[in-house]
Amino acid sequence: MKKRILTWALLLVTGISSSFASAPKGINDHIRDAFKKEFKTAEVIKWETFKTFTKATFKLDDHVMFAYYSGNGDLIAVARNILSDQLPINLMTELKNNYNGYWITDLFEITGDPSESYYVTIENPDFRLTLESSDLSNWRIYKREKKNTDQ
């Protein structure tokens, strides 16, 4: 009985692992091959296709990351969530100095051609701001929303 349970467990694990590793039918061979070449040891969690790009959500070295590909398999960008202490020091300092009354709700790094960018969403009781830094020297307001305080 134990051997039968062990065999079924092994088959279940193998089946789940292979379903993560293979892309769904909508993902073409160019994208699949490019991903395998770029991220050899990654474990794919999910593939999503959109009108102009394909997104792979994957795990690499215990970090969840996102890769974006064009239809012909060109890597457009890679994104990952980060902690504030992983920001360049000048960006972290500017956040502390200029947005003291705000707290961070989202922070991620995008690496692509030709450079990397950082996006942070910060909030206070009245506003939600999304800031962007593509020159790695300062933040600019990417999006500003007034919160609905009537509730």
Buried (B, 14 or more C-beta within 10 A) or exposed (E): EEEEEEEEEEEEEEEEEEEBEEBEEEBBEBBBEBBEEBBEEBEBEEBBBEEEBBBBBBBBEEEEBBBBBBEEBEBBBBBBEBEEEEBEEEBBEBBEEEBEEBEBEEBBBBEEEEEBBBBBBBBEEEEBBBBBBBEEEEBEEBEEEEEEEEE
